[in-house]
């Protein structure tokens, strides 16, 4: 498990909050980002030995249970909204920028903060 108080999670939180919109009617409030357990197996287990900061298993897609979005994951005609896909690409790109600059600021003497799988 990766610590929610560690640098990798904080950088992930920053990337999410920069890309995802603020809550309606609350322009000064950042979207809440909380840790959770990813259900199911991922290939990230193969990369854990390469990371000192842990593995961040992250899926940057919004799911609306009321709208039936949970049935879209691993179901017939699996899909996500195009805008969510765009935001996901932006979050992943920003995470890579933040993690890369965080590593280079350390003089490149340490391993990158974490992997995102």
N, CA, C and O atoms as a MOPAC input file, in Angstrom:
PM7 MOZYME 1SCF
protein

 N      0.83500 1    -1.17800 1     0.00000 1
 C      0.00000 1     0.00000 1     0.00000 1
 C      0.88800 1     1.25200 1     0.00000 1
 O      2.00300 1     1.24200 1     0.52000 1
 N      0.37600 1     2.30000 1    -0.58000 1
 C      1.08500 1     3.57100 1    -0.65200 1
 C      0.44800 1     4.53400 1     0.34000 1
 O     -0.77700 1     4.62600 1     0.42000 1
 N      1.26000 1     5.23900 1     1.08200 1
 C      0.76800 1     6.16400 1     2.09600 1
 C      0.05200 1     7.35600 1     1.46300 1
 O      0.55000 1     7.96000 1     0.51300 1
 N     -1.12200 1     7.68400 1     2.00100 1
 C     -1.86600 1     8.85500 1     1.52800 1
 C     -1.20800 1    10.15000 1     1.98800 1
 O     -1.53300 1    11.22100 1     1.47600 1
 N     -0.29600 1    10.07000 1     2.93900 1
 C      0.39300 1    11.27400 1     3.39900 1
 C      1.75700 1    11.43800 1     2.72100 1
 O      2.45800 1    12.42200 1     2.95900 1
 N      2.12500 1    10.48100 1     1.88400 1
 C      3.42000 1    10.53700 1     1.21300 1
 C      3.42100 1    11.44700 1    -0.01500 1
 O      2.37200 1    11.85600 1    -0.51200 1
 N      4.60800 1    11.74600 1    -0.48000 1
 C      4.79500 1    12.63900 1    -1.63200 1
 C      4.10600 1    12.12700 1    -2.89500 1
 O      3.48500 1    12.93100 1    -3.59000 1
 N      4.17700 1    10.83200 1    -3.23500 1
 C      3.51500 1    10.36500 1    -4.46500 1
 C      2.01200 1    10.65300 1    -4.48000 1
 O      1.48000 1    11.12300 1    -5.48600 1
 N      1.32700 1    10.37100 1    -3.36800 1
 C     -0.11100 1    10.62600 1    -3.32700 1
 C     -0.39800 1    12.11400 1    -3.39500 1
 O     -1.36600 1    12.52300 1    -4.03600 1
 N      0.42000 1    12.93100 1    -2.74900 1
 C      0.21500 1    14.38200 1    -2.78300 1
 C      0.35900 1    14.92500 1    -4.20600 1
 O     -0.39000 1    15.81500 1    -4.60900 1
 N      1.31100 1    14.39600 1    -4.96300 1
 C      1.47600 1    14.82300 1    -6.36000 1
 C      0.29600 1    14.36900 1    -7.21500 1
 O     -0.15200 1    15.10000 1    -8.09900 1
 N     -0.20100 1    13.17300 1    -6.95400 1
 C     -1.38200 1    12.68600 1    -7.66600 1
 C     -2.57400 1    13.57400 1    -7.34800 1
 O     -3.31800 1    13.96000 1    -8.24900 1
 N     -2.76200 1    13.90300 1    -6.07000 1
 C     -3.86200 1    14.78900 1    -5.66100 1
 C     -3.75100 1    16.13300 1    -6.38600 1
 O     -4.74900 1    16.65700 1    -6.87800 1
 N     -2.54900 1    16.68300 1    -6.45000 1
 C     -2.34400 1    17.97100 1    -7.13100 1
 C     -2.75500 1    17.87800 1    -8.59600 1
 O     -3.44200 1    18.76300 1    -9.10600 1
 N     -2.33700 1    16.81000 1    -9.27600 1
 C     -2.68000 1    16.64200 1   -10.69600 1
 C     -4.18900 1    16.55900 1   -10.89600 1
 O     -4.73200 1    17.19000 1   -11.80200 1
 N     -4.86100 1    15.79000 1   -10.06000 1
 C     -6.32100 1    15.64700 1   -10.16300 1
 C     -6.99500 1    16.99500 1    -9.96400 1
 O     -7.87500 1    17.38000 1   -10.73400 1
 N     -6.57900 1    17.70500 1    -8.93300 1
 C     -7.22500 1    18.97600 1    -8.61500 1
 C     -6.94700 1    20.05000 1    -9.66200 1
 O     -7.73900 1    20.97900 1    -9.81600 1
 N     -5.83900 1    19.93600 1   -10.37700 1
 C     -5.55700 1    20.88500 1   -11.45700 1
 C     -6.41200 1    20.61200 1   -12.69200 1
 O     -6.76000 1    21.54000 1   -13.42100 1
 N     -6.75200 1    19.34800 1   -12.93000 1
 C     -7.46000 1    18.96700 1   -14.16200 1
 C     -8.97200 1    18.92400 1   -13.98900 1
 O     -9.70300 1    19.42600 1   -14.84300 1
 N     -9.45100 1    18.33800 1   -12.90800 1
 C    -10.89700 1    18.17600 1   -12.72900 1
 C    -11.51600 1    19.49000 1   -12.25300 1
 O    -10.89100 1    20.22700 1   -11.49000 1
 N    -12.72100 1    19.78500 1   -12.69100 1
 C    -13.37300 1    21.04900 1   -12.33700 1
 C    -13.71600 1    21.12600 1   -10.85000 1
 O    -13.87300 1    20.11300 1   -10.16800 1
 N    -13.82300 1    22.34300 1   -10.38700 1
 C    -14.20400 1    22.57500 1    -8.99400 1
 C    -15.69500 1    22.28500 1    -8.82000 1
 O    -16.45800 1    22.38900 1    -9.78000 1
 N    -16.11600 1    21.92400 1    -7.61000 1
 C    -17.55000 1    21.64800 1    -7.38300 1
 C    -18.41500 1    22.85700 1    -7.75900 1
 O    -18.02300 1    24.00300 1    -7.54000 1
 N    -19.57500 1    22.58900 1    -8.31800 1
 C    -20.49900 1    23.65100 1    -8.74900 1
 C    -20.81800 1    24.58900 1    -7.59400 1
 O    -21.14700 1    24.15600 1    -6.49000 1
 N    -20.71500 1    25.87600 1    -7.87300 1
 C    -21.03800 1    26.88000 1    -6.87600 1
 C    -19.97000 1    27.07400 1    -5.81100 1
 O    -20.17400 1    27.83800 1    -4.86800 1
 N    -18.83300 1    26.39300 1    -5.94600 1
 C    -17.76100 1    26.49000 1    -4.95800 1
 C    -16.42600 1    26.72700 1    -5.66800 1
 O    -15.55900 1    25.85400 1    -5.64800 1
 N    -16.25000 1    27.88900 1    -6.29200 1
 C    -15.05900 1    28.13800 1    -7.09600 1
 C    -13.74700 1    28.10700 1    -6.31900 1
 O    -12.68400 1    27.92300 1    -6.91200 1
 N    -13.80600 1    28.28400 1    -4.99200 1
 C    -12.57800 1    28.29200 1    -4.19600 1
 C    -12.31000 1    26.94500 1    -3.52000 1
 O    -11.37300 1    26.82000 1    -2.73000 1
 N    -13.12800 1    25.94300 1    -3.82900 1
 C    -13.00400 1    24.63600 1    -3.19400 1
 C    -12.48100 1    23.61800 1    -4.20600 1
 O    -13.07700 1    23.43400 1    -5.26800 1
 N    -11.38300 1    22.96700 1    -3.88400 1
 C    -10.83400 1    21.93600 1    -4.76900 1
 C    -11.65400 1    20.65700 1    -4.64000 1
 O    -12.21900 1    20.37400 1    -3.58400 1
 N    -11.71200 1    19.89200 1    -5.72100 1
 C    -12.41200 1    18.61800 1    -5.70100 1
 C    -11.72900 1    17.71500 1    -4.66600 1
 O    -10.50100 1    17.64500 1    -4.62800 1
 N    -12.51000 1    17.02600 1    -3.82800 1
 C    -11.88300 1    16.16100 1    -2.82800 1
 C    -11.22400 1    14.94300 1    -3.48800 1
 O    -11.77500 1    14.35800 1    -4.42000 1
 N    -10.06800 1    14.58000 1    -3.00600 1
 C     -9.34300 1    13.40200 1    -3.49200 1
 C     -9.06100 1    12.53300 1    -2.28000 1
 O     -8.38700 1    12.96600 1    -1.34500 1
 N     -9.57200 1    11.31300 1    -2.29100 1
 C     -9.39400 1    10.42100 1    -1.15400 1
 C     -8.82500 1     9.08800 1    -1.63300 1
 O     -9.09800 1     8.66300 1    -2.75500 1
 N     -8.04000 1     8.43100 1    -0.79000 1
 C     -7.50300 1     7.11500 1    -1.17200 1
 C     -8.59600 1     6.04600 1    -1.10000 1
 O     -9.56200 1     6.17700 1    -0.34900 1
 N     -8.42700 1     5.00300 1    -1.88400 1
 C     -9.34800 1     3.86800 1    -1.83600 1
 C     -8.59900 1     2.64100 1    -2.33100 1
 O     -7.52300 1     2.74700 1    -2.91900 1
 N     -9.17800 1     1.48800 1    -2.08600 1
 C     -8.56900 1     0.23500 1    -2.52700 1
 C     -9.09900 1    -0.10200 1    -3.91800 1
 O    -10.31100 1    -0.13800 1    -4.13200 1
 N     -8.19800 1    -0.34700 1    -4.85500 1
 C     -8.60200 1    -0.75000 1    -6.19500 1
 C     -8.97800 1    -2.22200 1    -6.13700 1
 O     -8.16800 1    -3.06600 1    -5.75500 1
 N    -10.20500 1    -2.51800 1    -6.51500 1
 C    -10.65400 1    -3.90500 1    -6.54000 1
 C    -10.13700 1    -4.59900 1    -7.78700 1
 O    -10.12200 1    -4.01200 1    -8.86800 1
 N     -9.72100 1    -5.82500 1    -7.64200 1
 C     -9.23300 1    -6.58300 1    -8.78900 1
 C     -7.72300 1    -6.52300 1    -8.89500 1
 O     -7.06500 1    -5.68400 1    -8.28000 1
 N     -7.20300 1    -7.42100 1    -9.68000 1
 C     -5.75800 1    -7.48100 1    -9.87200 1
 C     -5.30400 1    -6.56100 1   -10.98800 1
 O     -6.01900 1    -6.37100 1   -11.97100 1
 N     -4.13500 1    -5.99900 1   -10.84300 1
 C     -3.55000 1    -5.17500 1   -11.89400 1
 C     -2.12400 1    -5.64300 1   -12.13300 1
 O     -1.55500 1    -6.36100 1   -11.31000 1
 N     -1.55200 1    -5.24200 1   -13.24800 1
 C     -0.16300 1    -5.58400 1   -13.54800 1
 C      0.82200 1    -4.85300 1   -12.65600 1
 O      2.01900 1    -5.13800 1   -12.68500 1
 N      0.32800 1    -3.91100 1   -11.86200 1
 C      1.22700 1    -3.11300 1   -11.02700 1
 C      2.02200 1    -3.96400 1   -10.04700 1
 O      3.08900 1    -3.54800 1    -9.59500 1
 N      1.52400 1    -5.14000 1    -9.71600 1
 C      2.25500 1    -5.99600 1    -8.77500 1
 C      3.64300 1    -6.34300 1    -9.29700 1
 O      4.54600 1    -6.64300 1    -8.51700 1
 N      3.81200 1    -6.30400 1   -10.60700 1
 C      5.11600 1    -6.61500 1   -11.19500 1
 C      6.10100 1    -5.45200 1   -11.07900 1
 O      7.30700 1    -5.64500 1   -11.23100 1
 N      5.60000 1    -4.25700 1   -10.81300 1
 C      6.44500 1    -3.06500 1   -10.75900 1
 C      6.77100 1    -2.61700 1    -9.33800 1
 O      7.62400 1    -1.74900 1    -9.15000 1
 N      6.11800 1    -3.18400 1    -8.35000 1
 C      6.34100 1    -2.78100 1    -6.95900 1
 C      7.80900 1    -2.81800 1    -6.55000 1
 O      8.25100 1    -1.91400 1    -5.84200 1
 N      8.58700 1    -3.82100 1    -6.96300 1
 C     10.00000 1    -3.83600 1    -6.55400 1
 C     10.82200 1    -2.67100 1    -7.13500 1
 O     11.91400 1    -2.38500 1    -6.64400 1
 N     10.31600 1    -2.01300 1    -8.15500 1
 C     11.04900 1    -0.91600 1    -8.78900 1
 C     10.78300 1     0.43700 1    -8.14000 1
 O     11.41800 1     1.42600 1    -8.50700 1
 N      9.87200 1     0.50100 1    -7.19900 1
 C      9.45500 1     1.78400 1    -6.63100 1
 C      9.72100 1     1.83800 1    -5.13500 1
 O      9.36100 1     0.92400 1    -4.39200 1
 N     10.35900 1     2.92700 1    -4.70300 1
 C     10.54500 1     3.16400 1    -3.27200 1
 C      9.30700 1     3.79100 1    -2.65200 1
 O      9.04600 1     3.60500 1    -1.46300 1
 N      8.54400 1     4.53200 1    -3.44500 1
 C      7.39300 1     5.27400 1    -2.92100 1
 C      6.09300 1     4.52200 1    -2.97000 1
 O      5.08200 1     5.01900 1    -2.47500 1
 N      6.08100 1     3.33800 1    -3.55100 1
 C      4.85000 1     2.58100 1    -3.67200 1
 C      4.22900 1     2.73200 1    -5.04800 1
 O      4.71800 1     3.49200 1    -5.88400 1
 N      3.16900 1     2.01400 1    -5.26900 1
 C      2.46200 1     2.01600 1    -6.54500 1
 C      1.11600 1     2.70700 1    -6.33900 1
 O      0.36400 1     2.36000 1    -5.42800 1
 N      0.82200 1     3.67600 1    -7.18400 1
 C     -0.47200 1     4.34500 1    -7.14000 1
 C     -1.36800 1     3.71200 1    -8.19400 1
 O     -1.17900 1     3.93300 1    -9.39000 1
 N     -2.32900 1     2.93800 1    -7.75700 1
 C     -3.28900 1     2.32500 1    -8.67700 1
 C     -4.43400 1     3.32700 1    -8.82200 1
 O     -5.23300 1     3.53100 1    -7.90800 1
 N     -4.48200 1     3.93400 1    -9.98400 1
 C     -5.38000 1     5.07400 1   -10.14800 1
 C     -6.12800 1     4.98200 1   -11.45700 1
 O     -5.54400 1     4.71600 1   -12.50800 1
 N     -7.42700 1     5.20600 1   -11.38000 1
 C     -8.27300 1     5.20700 1   -12.56800 1
 C     -8.99200 1     6.55800 1   -12.58500 1
 O     -9.93800 1     6.76000 1   -11.82400 1
 N     -8.55200 1     7.48600 1   -13.44500 1
 C     -9.10200 1     8.85000 1   -13.40600 1
 C    -10.38500 1     9.04000 1   -14.20400 1
 O    -10.45300 1     9.89800 1   -15.08400 1
 N    -11.39700 1     8.24100 1   -13.89600 1
 C    -12.66900 1     8.36400 1   -14.59400 1
 C    -13.76500 1     8.59800 1   -13.56800 1
 O    -13.77200 1     7.98900 1   -12.49800 1
 N    -14.68500 1     9.48200 1   -13.90300 1
 C    -15.82800 1     9.70000 1   -13.04100 1
 C    -16.86900 1     8.60900 1   -13.27600 1
 O    -17.10400 1     8.20600 1   -14.41500 1
 N    -17.48100 1     8.13900 1   -12.21600 1
 C    -18.55000 1     7.15100 1   -12.32100 1
 C    -19.76200 1     7.66600 1   -11.55800 1
 O    -19.66500 1     8.04400 1   -10.39100 1
 N    -20.89200 1     7.67500 1   -12.23000 1
 C    -22.13200 1     8.12100 1   -11.62200 1
 C    -23.03300 1     6.90400 1   -11.46300 1
 O    -23.62000 1     6.42900 1   -12.43500 1
 N    -23.14200 1     6.40400 1   -10.24900 1
 C    -23.93900 1     5.20700 1    -9.98400 1
 C    -25.39100 1     5.39900 1   -10.40300 1
 O    -26.00100 1     4.49400 1   -10.97200 1
 N    -25.94300 1     6.57700 1   -10.12200 1
 C    -27.33900 1     6.87200 1   -10.45800 1
 C    -27.57900 1     6.80000 1   -11.97200 1
 O    -28.64100 1     6.36100 1   -12.41200 1
 N    -26.59700 1     7.23100 1   -12.76300 1
 C    -26.72700 1     7.21800 1   -14.22100 1
 C    -26.42100 1     5.84700 1   -14.82200 1
 O    -26.51800 1     5.66500 1   -16.03600 1
 N    -26.05300 1     4.88200 1   -13.97800 1
 C    -25.77600 1     3.53200 1   -14.47200 1
 C    -24.36300 1     3.33300 1   -14.99400 1
 O    -24.10200 1     2.36600 1   -15.70900 1
 N    -23.44600 1     4.23400 1   -14.64900 1
 C    -22.07400 1     4.14000 1   -15.16100 1
 C    -21.34300 1     2.88500 1   -14.69000 1
 O    -20.45300 1     2.40200 1   -15.39000 1
 N    -21.69300 1     2.34700 1   -13.52600 1
 C    -20.99700 1     1.16100 1   -13.02200 1
 C    -21.16300 1    -0.02500 1   -13.97000 1
 O    -20.28300 1    -0.88200 1   -14.05100 1
 N    -22.28500 1    -0.07900 1   -14.68600 1
 C    -22.52700 1    -1.15100 1   -15.64200 1
 C    -21.70700 1    -1.02200 1   -16.91600 1
 O    -21.66200 1    -1.95400 1   -17.71900 1
 N    -21.05900 1     0.12500 1   -17.11200 1
 C    -20.25000 1     0.33900 1   -18.31600 1
 C    -18.85200 1    -0.27700 1   -18.18900 1
 O    -18.18200 1    -0.50800 1   -19.19600 1
 N    -18.41600 1    -0.53900 1   -16.96400 1
 C    -17.07700 1    -1.08300 1   -16.73200 1
 C    -17.13500 1    -2.59900 1   -16.86300 1
 O    -17.89800 1    -3.26400 1   -16.16200 1
 N    -16.33600 1    -3.12800 1   -17.75000 1
 C    -16.24400 1    -4.56100 1   -18.03300 1
 C    -17.58800 1    -5.16900 1   -18.43700 1
 O    -17.82900 1    -6.35600 1   -18.22100 1
 N    -18.45300 1    -4.35400 1   -19.02100 1
 C    -19.73900 1    -4.85000 1   -19.47900 1
 C    -19.82500 1    -4.82100 1   -20.99600 1
 O    -18.86100 1    -4.47600 1   -21.67800 1
 N    -20.97800 1    -5.18300 1   -21.50900 1
 C    -21.20600 1    -5.12400 1   -22.94200 1
 C    -21.10800 1    -3.67200 1   -23.39000 1
 O    -21.66900 1    -2.78200 1   -22.75100 1
 N    -20.40100 1    -3.43500 1   -24.48100 1
 C    -20.19500 1    -2.08500 1   -24.99800 1
 C    -19.49700 1    -1.19500 1   -23.96000 1
 O    -19.89800 1    -0.05400 1   -23.73100 1
 N    -18.43800 1    -1.74500 1   -23.33400 1
 C    -17.69400 1    -1.00600 1   -22.31600 1
 C    -17.21900 1     0.33400 1   -22.87400 1
 O    -16.67900 1     0.39500 1   -23.97900 1
 N    -17.42300 1     1.41000 1   -22.10300 1
 C    -17.04800 1     2.73400 1   -22.58500 1
 C    -17.04900 1     3.73300 1   -21.42900 1
 O    -17.57700 1     3.46900 1   -20.34900 1
 N    -16.44000 1     4.88300 1   -21.69400 1
 C    -16.49300 1     6.01400 1   -20.77800 1
 C    -16.80200 1     7.25000 1   -21.62600 1
 O    -16.54900 1     7.25800 1   -22.83100 1
 N    -17.34200 1     8.27800 1   -21.00500 1
 C    -17.60700 1     9.50200 1   -21.76600 1
 C    -16.31400 1    10.10000 1   -22.32300 1
 O    -15.26600 1    10.02400 1   -21.68000 1
 N    -16.38600 1    10.69200 1   -23.51000 1
 C    -15.21000 1    11.27200 1   -24.16600 1
 C    -14.54000 1    12.33800 1   -23.30300 1
 O    -13.31200 1    12.42800 1   -23.27900 1
 N    -15.33100 1    13.14900 1   -22.59300 1
 C    -14.74100 1    14.19200 1   -21.76100 1
 C    -13.95700 1    13.58300 1   -20.59900 1
 O    -12.91400 1    14.11000 1   -20.21100 1
 N    -14.45700 1    12.46700 1   -20.04000 1
 C    -13.71000 1    11.78700 1   -18.97500 1
 C    -12.39700 1    11.21400 1   -19.51500 1
 O    -11.38300 1    11.23400 1   -18.81800 1
 N    -12.40800 1    10.70800 1   -20.73900 1
 C    -11.18000 1    10.18300 1   -21.35200 1
 C    -10.15700 1    11.31200 1   -21.52600 1
 O     -8.97400 1    11.13000 1   -21.23900 1
 N    -10.61200 1    12.46900 1   -21.99200 1
 C     -9.72900 1    13.62700 1   -22.15500 1
 C     -9.11100 1    14.02400 1   -20.82000 1
 O     -7.90600 1    14.26100 1   -20.73100 1
 N     -9.94300 1    14.09400 1   -19.78200 1
 C     -9.43200 1    14.46000 1   -18.45700 1
 C     -8.44600 1    13.41800 1   -17.94000 1
 O     -7.45500 1    13.76200 1   -17.29600 1
 N     -8.71700 1    12.14700 1   -18.22100 1
 C     -7.80500 1    11.07700 1   -17.77700 1
 C     -6.42500 1    11.24500 1   -18.40700 1
 O     -5.41000 1    11.13100 1   -17.72000 1
 N     -6.38500 1    11.51600 1   -19.70400 1
 C     -5.10900 1    11.72900 1   -20.39000 1
 C     -4.38600 1    12.92800 1   -19.78100 1
 O     -3.17600 1    12.88500 1   -19.56300 1
 N     -5.12900 1    13.99000 1   -19.50900 1
 C     -4.51900 1    15.19200 1   -18.91500 1
 C     -3.97700 1    14.91000 1   -17.51800 1
 O     -2.89900 1    15.39100 1   -17.16900 1
 N     -4.70500 1    14.13800 1   -16.71300 1
 C     -4.23500 1    13.80600 1   -15.36200 1
 C     -2.96700 1    12.97300 1   -15.44400 1
 O     -1.99600 1    13.25400 1   -14.74000 1
 N     -2.96100 1    11.94900 1   -16.29400 1
 C     -1.76100 1    11.10600 1   -16.42100 1
 C     -0.56000 1    11.93700 1   -16.88600 1
 O      0.54400 1    11.77300 1   -16.36700 1
 N     -0.77200 1    12.81600 1   -17.85000 1
 C      0.32700 1    13.65700 1   -18.34200 1
 C      0.84200 1    14.56600 1   -17.22600 1
 O      2.05200 1    14.73300 1   -17.06900 1
 N     -0.06500 1    15.14700 1   -16.45900 1
 C      0.34400 1    16.04500 1   -15.37100 1
 C      1.07000 1    15.27800 1   -14.27100 1
 O      2.05200 1    15.77300 1   -13.71900 1
 N      0.60200 1    14.08500 1   -13.95000 1
 C      1.28500 1    13.25900 1   -12.93700 1
 C      2.71300 1    12.97800 1   -13.37700 1
 O      3.64100 1    13.07300 1   -12.57300 1
 N      2.89600 1    12.63300 1   -14.64400 1
 C      4.25000 1    12.36100 1   -15.14700 1
 C      5.12700 1    13.60600 1   -15.06400 1
 O      6.30000 1    13.51500 1   -14.70300 1
 N      4.56500 1    14.77000 1   -15.39700 1
 C      5.32300 1    16.02200 1   -15.28300 1
 C      5.74100 1    16.28600 1   -13.83500 1
 O      6.89700 1    16.60300 1   -13.55500 1
 N      4.77600 1    16.14700 1   -12.92400 1
 C      5.05800 1    16.42800 1   -11.51600 1
 C      6.06400 1    15.44700 1   -10.93700 1
 O      6.99700 1    15.84700 1   -10.24000 1
 N      5.88100 1    14.17200 1   -11.22100 1
 C      6.80000 1    13.15500 1   -10.69300 1
 C      8.18700 1    13.32600 1   -11.29700 1
 O      9.19300 1    13.17300 1   -10.60400 1
 N      8.24400 1    13.64300 1   -12.58800 1
 C      9.53200 1    13.83100 1   -13.24700 1
 C     10.26400 1    15.04600 1   -12.71700 1
 O     11.47200 1    14.99100 1   -12.48500 1
 N      9.54400 1    16.15200 1   -12.52100 1
 C     10.21400 1    17.34700 1   -12.00800 1
 C     10.59800 1    17.15800 1   -10.55400 1
 O     11.62900 1    17.66800 1   -10.11500 1
 N      9.78000 1    16.43000 1    -9.79800 1
 C     10.09500 1    16.14800 1    -8.40700 1
 C     11.40500 1    15.35600 1    -8.31500 1
 O     12.22400 1    15.59600 1    -7.42800 1
 N     11.58700 1    14.42600 1    -9.22900 1
 C     12.78800 1    13.60000 1    -9.25900 1
 C     14.00400 1    14.41200 1    -9.70500 1
 O     15.08600 1    14.29800 1    -9.12900 1
 N     13.80900 1    15.23600 1   -10.74500 1
 C     14.94400 1    16.00700 1   -11.24500 1
 C     15.37200 1    17.08100 1   -10.24900 1
 O     16.55000 1    17.43300 1   -10.19100 1
 N     14.42500 1    17.61000 1    -9.45900 1
 C     14.77500 1    18.58600 1    -8.43200 1
 C     15.62900 1    17.95800 1    -7.33600 1
 O     16.38500 1    18.64600 1    -6.65000 1
 N     15.49500 1    16.62600 1    -7.18000 1
 C     16.30200 1    15.92100 1    -6.18900 1
 C     17.67400 1    15.59500 1    -6.74700 1
 O     18.45800 1    14.89200 1    -6.10900 1
 N     17.96600 1    16.10300 1    -7.93300 1
 C     19.26600 1    15.88600 1    -8.55200 1
 C     19.39000 1    14.55300 1    -9.25500 1
 O     20.48800 1    14.12900 1    -9.61500 1
 N     18.23100 1    13.87700 1    -9.45500 1
 C     18.25000 1    12.59500 1   -10.15200 1
 C     18.96800 1    11.50600 1    -9.37300 1
 O     19.31000 1    10.46600 1    -9.93500 1
 N     19.20100 1    11.73600 1    -8.07100 1
 C     19.94900 1    10.77200 1    -7.27400 1
 C     19.06800 1     9.68900 1    -6.69400 1
 O     19.56900 1     8.67000 1    -6.21800 1
 N     17.76600 1     9.89300 1    -6.72500 1
 C     16.84000 1     8.91000 1    -6.17700 1
 C     15.96600 1     8.37900 1    -7.29100 1
 O     15.91200 1     8.93900 1    -8.38600 1
 N     15.28000 1     7.28600 1    -6.98900 1
 C     14.31200 1     6.75700 1    -7.94000 1
 C     13.13000 1     7.71800 1    -7.99600 1
 O     12.89000 1     8.44800 1    -7.03400 1
 N     12.38200 1     7.73200 1    -9.10700 1
 C     11.16700 1     8.55500 1    -9.16400 1
 C     10.23900 1     8.22400 1    -7.99300 1
 O     10.28100 1     7.12200 1    -7.44700 1
 N      9.40700 1     9.18900 1    -7.61800 1
 C      8.57400 1     9.07100 1    -6.43000 1
 C      7.67300 1     7.84400 1    -6.44800 1
 O      7.54000 1     7.17900 1    -5.42100 1
 N      7.05300 1     7.52300 1    -7.57200 1
 C      6.14400 1     6.37900 1    -7.62400 1
 C      5.80200 1     6.05800 1    -9.05000 1
 O      6.05900 1     6.84500 1    -9.96100 1
 N      5.22800 1     4.91000 1    -9.23500 1
 C      4.72400 1     4.51900 1   -10.54600 1
 C      3.21400 1     4.62400 1   -10.51900 1
 O      2.60400 1     4.45000 1    -9.46400 1
 N      2.61600 1     4.89800 1   -11.62500 1
 C      1.15900 1     4.95000 1   -11.73900 1
 C      0.75800 1     3.81300 1   -12.65700 1
 O      1.22700 1     3.72700 1   -13.79200 1
 N     -0.09800 1     2.95000 1   -12.17200 1
 C     -0.50100 1     1.79900 1   -12.97700 1
 C     -2.00600 1     1.74500 1   -13.10200 1
 O     -2.54000 1     0.84300 1   -13.74500 1

